[in-house]
């Protein structure tokens, strides 16, 4: 049986890192923000800073995580600025605790979040994504999610229905069914390549040399290229034409882009909302979640959510 994060005490985390890299660590242990996994900054006694990422048990198979890592290594070989894991003792890049929790170790990069300041920032990011997608199109990830209604929307809707009160369940079911049909129709001819999957500005860093770096491929998936573009826009495509044009100008230097994919953005936004809501539902019985989200799952909550869903 796979363990839980409860076993990850500070001593245990440092011990796993020492065994994985074969060198002693200091007592430095800094928790880093992560919704899904457990991520910590550590430091060896020699002063090297390392990021330890413990993957949420049961979320991804070992094969799926290795596909994520393979994508980053393939990109790095093309000099695309991405974060890659360290090779551990024994030649692997993916460790495992005694309880079966997978983890990786990566160098800590001295960088800060990149905030776009002008239209040229979007062109720079488009160039990186064009190069990344050119690599992503070379092979298929067979163990990762496919960014499609069938895999990233319908199962989550079915799961969410468990948390809908009887008094509005039929209403929610009808709205979910309409959204799923509409999404499936629009996705029918969408091309699928390997993607970053969660490409927003928090996952883009700027180092001391003003170079961009793409981090956190945890949501790497197969899907349409536009999935890695739309989260970078400051608004709807029609409301930010300059930013969109610059993003695509940089992108198309390295990879063609079918602009009909822009029609998928409203569906992708709905899918993201549903996917996130399903993740919230997994935390529903956690006391802290209920405390921080009063009213979650009530009739009023679902009707407010549906009003936004219908408006997509």
Buried (B, 14 or more C-beta within 10 A) or exposed (E): EEEEEEBBEEEEBBEBBBEBBEBEBEEBBEEEEBEEBBBBBBBBEEEEBBBBBBBBBEEBEEEBBBBBBBBBEBBBEEEBBBBBBEEBEEEBBBBBBEBEBBBBBBEBBEBEEBEBEEBEBBBBBBBBBBBBBBBBBEEEBEEBBBBBBEBBBBBBBEBBEEBBEEEBBEBBBEBBEEBBEBBBEBBEEBEBBBBBBBBEBEBBBBBEEEEBBBBBBBBBBBBBBBBBBBBBBEEEBEEBEEBBBBBBBBBBEBBEBEEEBBEBBBBBBBBBBBBEBBEBBEBEEEEEBBEEEEEBBEBEBBEEBBEEBEEB
